[in-house]
């Protein structure tokens, strides 16, 4: 296995390169014969010159939370920022086809090849902006030859449009709006619908079928600037069933009313950021029960002096994370696992020492509670608890541009079926050459 990164920067031109490669290998199991896993490679670069960037290969783009949201793709993209104008576009493959898993040896579900294109364009003068976003994603129905129909495994088709804007109402007040419409077809092998008009066809980029559905999401916020910080009142409403192929997983059927703060206190020694409020679900009243819960996150950074820094955070907002499973003999594949994080807490302490503040000690601890996501469904009985603790020391030799770091990482992962504890000592040497 090999991964690397290189950044070339000269005369205002930047060329970051990245590479991730693994050759074909065998994975062994106590009860099964060795399984051959295919090789893979991910390589990409983003050459940039002044206000223009080109994305080539395996890259990631983020248009908005309701359209294309940090989903990796393999293809081409661009981002242009000439003055106050903005334009971004992408085209590529979101996921490759994965055939049926013979005899279910590796517990892999078949998936279709998924392609997408999208664009985001608008105007931003620093205090006010407006953007229009269009995203198209679709599965190739000919990329798989399934022997039987599998529930939740049909070639989907999706078009999502969004309008974002921010308006300066006065010197103190700012209004922001983000509205999105997602047209989604679960199975594009269905017959076309007889509906006509601009709305169901989404500006001509979507052909509605008999199982096509339309979903809405909107978020508005009002910000107020004060002498020692900022306050924000926000409302977010996401219709039940809202989905976009531009996100790995999307939470829907919820409404949030929240109040946020961003404050600098005690002579800027304490930086405090909060976002708290009430969340409810069952927006269309079709569920037997409606739940209301307190949601919030808090992030506090305390700088006691020029040497000691403490940071803490907590959140119970639900978000989706990608987790790489650990390589264990009893695990058949080390694949990407999706999880919905329900709670997350972190604390870290760093201390600088030495005459040139070139010696750094760091201690950190984090905890999260999550449920696994399978076939676009949150597994409520798949609760996971993860504890991570680390200690590290870094020393920089300023004259020789050499840095040495030693660290120890401990992880404890708990599920209903197993508990895994691991420790990882690491020593790192970094040196700069050729005028950095």
PyMOL commands that set and color helices and strands:
alter all, ss='L'
color gray80, all
select helices_A, chain A and resi 102-104+198-201
alter helices_A, ss='H'
color red, helices_A
select strands_A, chain A and resi 2-10+13-22+25-27+35-37+40-49+52-62+69-80+85-95+114-124+129-139+157-168+173-185+213-226+229-238+254-265+270-280+292-303+308-315+319-324+336-353+359-374+377-397+402-414+419-431
alter strands_A, ss='S'
color yellow, strands_A
deselect
rebuild
show_as cartoon
